[in-house]
Every structure is written in structure tokens, then in C-alpha cells.
Amino acid sequence: ALHRSFFVFAVKKKINIFSFFSGAGFLDLGFELSGFYEVVYVNEFHKAFNDVYKFARSRMGIEEPKYGHHIEDITKIIETKSFEILKKEVLESKQETLTGIIGGPPCPDFSIAGKNKGKDGENGKLSGTYVKVICETLPDFFLFENVKGLYRTAKHREFFEHLKSQLENSGYLLTEQLINSIEYGAPQDRDR
């Protein structure tokens, strides 16, 4: 006979999520539909994507993010007083409940099929900026999604290891895993 132990965790308050590179909100929606998370901050550079994000969520009856939608370049946020406001919002959120940052910086500069310019490419720099946001706001956890080229390509692996060192120096324990979206029911065969 098999013995199985099940653990049930009572969640008094949903876990807050600060979302970057939100696009049309599909990653955010995945978190929220689990029932354990609430997106409280959205950052997307392209207004058209954010308009789709807002429309879809309103049609689904999902509340607006507590800290709003921010149509800004993440590299500009860290250079202005918006960053101080963001730090305060993350701190306030952490006092209420567990708080995480999620995002997948644009990846063409690390993609073998893409530009392959790496950390110095226009989009490649965004990965470093994203890690800086995490290290300076110190959420309870984070998710960093990207293409396997950042992880497996020798040309980009050094940069990946540098990003990991920054995160570890900020106190984070890291796990990394290459997964394929088809394994989770998505209708595409993509490694991430």
C-alpha cells in the first residue's frame, strides 16, 4: 500500500505580484488563475499591448492592479523617482503579504534564431536592468523567464552566470530549469 501525505496551506491573503514586460498579460493570467496570486503592478513598454491587457482583464472581471499600469521603459524607471516609488510599493506590499516580481525580458538578443547580440544588444540590456530591479527592491521571490540561448549558449552563459551572482549576492537562493511549454498544455513546442 502506498502512503501519501497531503499538505494544505491556508492562504489568508493572496500573494502580490509585480509584473514586468507584461505584454498582453498571459504570464500574469497564469499566476492569477491559480487562485493564489494577485497582480498589483503592471509594467509594459508598448501601450498597444497594455491596452489589450486591460481590455481582456476587464472582460474577465479581474480588478485593476492596486499600484496601476505603467507604460514605461524599465531602463527609464530606474533612472527616475518612479524607482523610489516602486521600492516603496514593494516594501508596502511585503508588509501585507508575500510579494514577488515576475517577468520575461525580451529575448531576441539571446536567441539563436534571433539577433544573438547578447548582453550588449538593445534587448539584452533589459535582462540586466530587470535583475537590478529585483536586487534593489528585494521581493520575497521572483521569476525570470527567457530563451534557452541565455542558459545554454556558451556566448551568453557568462552573462547568465553574472546575473545569477548578483541575485545570490542579494540573498536569493536560485533554481533554474529548462522547460518546454508543450509539457504544460500550451499549443507550442518552445523551450524556456
C-alpha positions as a printed Julia matrix, in Angstrom:
192×3 Matrix{Float64}:
   0.0    0.0     0.0
   1.18   3.49   -0.79
   1.04   6.19    1.79
   0.57   9.7     0.53
   0.84  12.83    2.6
  -1.01  15.9     1.51
  -0.35  19.34    2.86
  -2.95  22.05    2.72
  -1.81  25.61    3.15
  -4.3   28.19    4.25
  -3.75  31.4     2.36
  -5.11  34.35    4.3
  -4.2   36.85    1.62
  -3.19  36.28   -1.96
   0.46  36.69   -2.88
   1.11  40.01   -4.57
   2.8   40.11   -7.97
   4.67  42.99   -9.59
   4.77  42.21  -13.31
   7.37  43.5   -15.78
   7.44  43.02  -19.56
   3.76  42.17  -19.13
   2.76  42.17  -22.79
  -0.89  41.19  -23.13
  -0.79  39.62  -19.66
  -0.62  35.9   -20.36
   2.04  35.14  -17.72
   0.13  37.25  -15.21
  -3.11  35.49  -16.03
  -1.49  32.11  -15.43
  -0.5   33.2   -11.95
  -3.86  34.76  -11.14
  -5.97  31.86  -12.41
  -4.21  29.6    -9.9
  -6.18  31.45   -7.22
  -3.13  32.2    -5.07
  -1.78  35.37   -6.67
  -2.93  38.91   -7.36
  -1.17  41.19   -9.86
  -0.81  44.56   -8.15
   1.61  46.33  -10.54
   1.96  46.1   -14.31
   4.83  47.45  -16.4
   4.75  47.25  -20.18
   6.66  49.41  -22.66
   4.15  49.18  -25.53
   0.82  50.91  -24.96
  -0.98  48.7   -27.53
  -0.07  45.55  -25.56
  -1.19  47.18  -22.33
  -4.49  48.18  -23.94
  -5.09  44.51  -24.85
  -4.08  43.54  -21.3
  -6.58  45.98  -19.75
  -9.4   45.03  -22.1
  -9.03  41.29  -21.59
  -8.85  41.58  -17.82
 -11.89  43.86  -17.65
 -13.86  41.36  -19.75
 -12.81  38.61  -17.33
 -13.85  40.68  -14.31
 -10.31  40.91  -12.92
  -9.67  44.03  -10.83
  -7.24  46.73  -11.88
  -3.79  46.42  -10.29
  -3.56  48.22   -6.93
  -0.43  50.12   -7.99
  -1.59  50.63  -11.56
  -0.37  50.18  -15.1
   2.96  51.74  -16.04
   3.67  52.31  -19.72
   7.37  52.96  -19.29
  10.73  51.67  -20.41
  12.18  49.74  -17.45
  15.57  51.36  -18.08
  13.97  54.78  -17.6
  12.14  53.73  -14.43
  15.4   53.02  -12.61
  16.73  56.46  -13.58
  13.8   58.48  -12.19
  11.85  58.98   -8.99
   9.48  56.29  -10.32
  12.04  53.81   -8.99
  11.83  55.21   -5.45
   8.05  54.94   -5.66
   8.35  51.34   -6.89
  10.67  50.47   -3.99
   8.14  51.9    -1.51
   5.29  49.98   -3.15
   7.2   46.68   -2.98
   8.07  47.34    0.67
   4.42  48.19    1.47
   3.29  45.04   -0.33
   5.79  42.89    1.6
   4.34  44.21    4.85
   0.89  43.0     3.74
   1.71  39.59    2.25
   4.3   37.63    0.32
   5.39  39.59   -2.74
   7.03  38.54   -5.98
   8.29  40.02   -9.22
   7.69  38.16  -12.46
   8.8   38.85  -15.99
  10.46  37.69  -19.13
  12.74  40.34  -20.6
  12.63  40.41  -24.42
  14.92  37.68  -25.68
  15.92  38.17  -29.36
  19.48  39.07  -28.35
  19.93  35.65  -26.71
  18.01  33.61  -29.24
  19.98  31.53  -31.71
  17.29  32.28  -34.3
  17.22  35.96  -33.3
  19.73  38.8   -33.24
  22.19  36.92  -30.99
  23.84  40.19  -29.83
  23.77  39.11  -26.2
  24.05  41.41  -23.18
  25.1   44.38  -25.32
  22.1   44.23  -27.61
  19.22  46.64  -27.13
  17.0   43.91  -25.65
  19.88  42.08  -23.96
  20.45  45.05  -21.67
  16.91  44.68  -20.36
  17.81  41.42  -18.59
  20.47  43.23  -16.56
  18.04  46.02  -15.75
  15.39  43.51  -14.66
  17.88  41.86  -12.28
  18.81  45.3   -10.92
  15.13  45.99  -10.17
  14.9   42.68   -8.31
  18.11  43.23   -6.34
  17.17  46.76   -5.31
  13.5   46.17   -4.44
  14.11  42.76   -2.8
  10.78  40.99   -3.31
  10.26  37.72   -1.45
  10.71  35.8    -4.72
  10.99  36.37   -8.44
  10.55  34.6   -11.75
  12.91  35.3   -14.67
  11.74  33.7   -17.94
  13.87  33.69  -21.08
  15.02  31.61  -24.05
  17.33  28.63  -23.7
  20.04  30.55  -25.61
  20.76  32.59  -22.48
  21.13  29.41  -20.47
  22.79  27.03  -22.91
  24.79  29.1   -25.38
  28.45  29.46  -24.39
  28.47  33.01  -25.77
  25.74  34.1   -23.32
  26.36  31.75  -20.39
  28.94  34.08  -18.78
  26.35  36.88  -18.65
  23.77  34.47  -17.25
  26.21  33.44  -14.5
  26.88  37.13  -13.76
  23.14  37.78  -13.34
  22.88  34.78  -11.03
  25.8   36.06   -8.92
  24.07  39.42   -8.49
  20.9   37.69   -7.32
  22.76  35.35   -4.96
  24.68  38.32   -3.51
  21.3   39.92   -2.78
  20.34  36.88   -0.71
  18.35  34.79   -3.17
  18.52  31.01   -3.45
  18.18  30.12   -7.11
  16.78  27.25   -9.08
  16.85  27.06  -12.84
  15.08  24.71  -15.14
  14.68  24.4   -18.87
  11.06  23.56  -19.62
   9.01  23.16  -22.76
   5.63  24.87  -22.94
   4.06  21.84  -24.65
   4.63  19.88  -21.42
   2.14  22.21  -19.73
  -0.61  22.01  -22.33
   0.33  25.05  -24.4
  -0.14  24.5   -28.16
   3.51  25.23  -28.99
   6.81  23.41  -28.78
   9.08  26.02  -27.14
  11.9   25.61  -24.65
  12.22  28.28  -21.98
